[in-house]
Amino acid sequence: MIQYLTTDPWRIIEEGFKRKHHRSSESIFSIGNGRFGQRANFEEDYSGPTLQGSYVAGVYYPDKTRVGWWKNGYPEYFAKVLNSINWIGIRIKVEGEDVDFAKCITSNFRRELNMKEGVLIRSFDLEMPSGRIIRAEVKRFCSMADDETAAIRYAITPLNFTGTIRFQPYLDGNVRNHDSNYEEMFWEPLDSSASAGKGVVITRTRKTEFDIAAAMSIEVELNGNVIQPTFHHSQDVFFAENNLEKEIHQGDTIALYKYVGLVSSLNYDRDELKISAEKAAERAHRTGFATMLAMQAESWQKIWDLADIVIEGDDEAQQAIRFNIFHMNQTYTGEDARLNIGPKGFTGEKYGGSTYWDTEAYCLPFYMSTKDQKVARQLLVYRFNQLNKAIENAQKLGFTNGAALYPMVTMNGEECHNEWEITFEEIHRNGAIAYAIYNYVRYTGDAHYLSEYGWDVLLGIARFWSQRVHWSEARKQYVMHGVTGPNEYENNVNNNWYTNYFAKWCIACTMEVMEYLRANDPDALASKIKQYAFDEVNETARWKDIVAHIYLGQMEHSEIRIQHDGFLDKELAPASALPEAQRPINQHWSWDRILRSCYIKQADVLQGMYFFDEDFDKEVIRSNFDFYEPMTVHESSLSPCVHSILASQLGLHEKAYEMYMRTSRLDLDDYNHEAHEGLHITSMAGTWMSIVQGFGGMRVKDGKLTFHPILPAQWKAYSFNVLFRGSVVKVSVDQSGYEVTGL
């Protein structure tokens, strides 16, 4: 763990500038509004280590795959989430000296993320090389009320001198991705212009031809009064800036307001982009910073009214859950069905893509319970809209007859991940997508979704599993070879229990939905049978045979499900035996050593028992938990939450709390030493699940919510709300018991 942040229920606070953790802070203090987002880079120049990051949802670049040697079927590109126009930039000079944290002496530094209102705040005193000292306060936010706008207030007070302060607000499209495979420039300039107090830059991605337009509008105050300074302006192919200089007396305060409009060709015709960006910036300017700030607070209050979880007696736990809820909401709002939840959101470049199986397995429950039903529905429709691409992905690997393999990583439905053992072997993601349909209908009661979109996806997935298994004469059962389960520390294994169980379940679920449609919407079913050339007699005959005879490994004379063939041949030892200096093992061991070890990256067999807990009695789950959890190193962000939920179910309160704190503070305390690369956005939904499904014990049975809450010993009380079929349900738990009320 790396702990340098102050604990506060509603704020993330960095007291004193922690230079060696600055890139981690840039991730942790990131802000966004679902449409675009920004790492917590400094507005002013900073010549120290930094990862500049300004991201626009849905905009990507197909960076050519880089591998040692090509394998047939490899994706040609890895879709990169793009660092786009730097809209926050404000160069500052004090009597001709550059404001640069790497070259000046800093004191009284405080960086704060106000999660309740969605505002990033910095304050500091800075001593220039000449000895002149300024005091500054900087506020910025991406508007949730108007998601095409953002605003910055940068205020400076000279403390020991009278002299000139120069502001140079700018827009810069000459940006690169840190993770470019071939150090390519992903952008080309389209237009730039500047005038007094104004500026616009428009850029276009190469290949994919997404256009981004950013506009700025500048206002200046002296001691709270608007002034009209002389603006000088200039532009270059990627760049537009203003600069203004004003003599400021000691103790006076000059504040620059930078109002920004940011739009893309996802939402506007190209010939409308420039004027649309300018209108957005002007709209923000007319509204004014104080009013925009009030609107921001109001927008966030509406979110918190439903989504907040209140914990009494444990400020670290309270801060952590709000941090996770905050980032989930500023990453994805559900306003645009073309968008999804990237694993780093707007906080970093690593992993690329916008969609992983994380969305269906972890994020969907959060959005189902804290947003209007249409938001979760859109996440499912997103996958339906990419069904044809999933069929194409399967065809590239030799599958036929409409079999669908959804991608491991994607922006547009096409597979763009290029690690063979994950891309083509970690096929269990098909199961998560099918389960999400089942989970959504079970929770919302929206059975109409099945005839509209759901069965189409289930059919493609069932056809895939039907072709992916093969009959073993030796076992007299269907088996599945050459897969990677959720535990990515095992590659190319045979008969991964989780994958085989999911294949069986998906096929059975598809047949159950077909019978439901036959009884409730026969015309829709008949139409789909014709549309997809479904040979019901022969295809379902094979499906039934697979369901009845698929191999599921189980330890002899035991309830232990075997993770995969050969797992029990490993040298089995608990993770507690590992020297601390070798943790995390993915940063200290060779890949060969990891693959030969028994150590588990994340829940695998236990992931299946989390999804299908109704299929196993508690003692079966307990036996498998006791066997596998000690060997689990939890080096995936998706691991602790599942273990926390199961531990709560099993009455292992201390383990449940331990795993909750690990998942909830994964990034705040940087457990895996990788926060500098961006946050683990999708696993943040698992933190919410740890409380609501874990400690709260929430399940859906027979169309009704049930709860079996426990109270961690470290907490005095907690409460949360869930939205269920149009009604808000509040659960309150304290030492005297619990109460469930409909609000």
Beta strands, then each sheet from edge to edge (+ up, - down):
strand 1: 11-15
strand 2: 31-32
strand 3: 36-38
strand 4: 54-56
strand 5: 60-64
strand 6: 77-81
strand 7: 90-94
strand 8: 97-98
strand 9: 105-114
strand 10: 119-127
strand 11: 133-142
strand 12: 149-158
strand 13: 163-172
strand 14: 187-195
strand 15: 198-205
strand 16: 211-222
strand 17: 225-227
strand 18: 232-236
strand 19: 239-248
strand 20: 254-264
strand 21: 309-312
strand 22: 470-472
strand 23: 477-479
strand 24: 699-701
strand 25: 704-706
strand 26: 717-724
strand 27: 727-734
strand 28: 737-742
sheet 1: 1+ 9- 10+ 11- 12+ 20- 16+ 15- 14+
sheet 2: 1+ 9- 10+ 11- 12+ 20- 16+ 17-
sheet 3: 2+ 3- 4+
sheet 4: 5+ 6-
sheet 5: 8+ 7- 13+ 19- 18+
sheet 6: 21+ 26- 27+ 28-
sheet 7: 22+ 23-
sheet 8: 24+ 25-
end
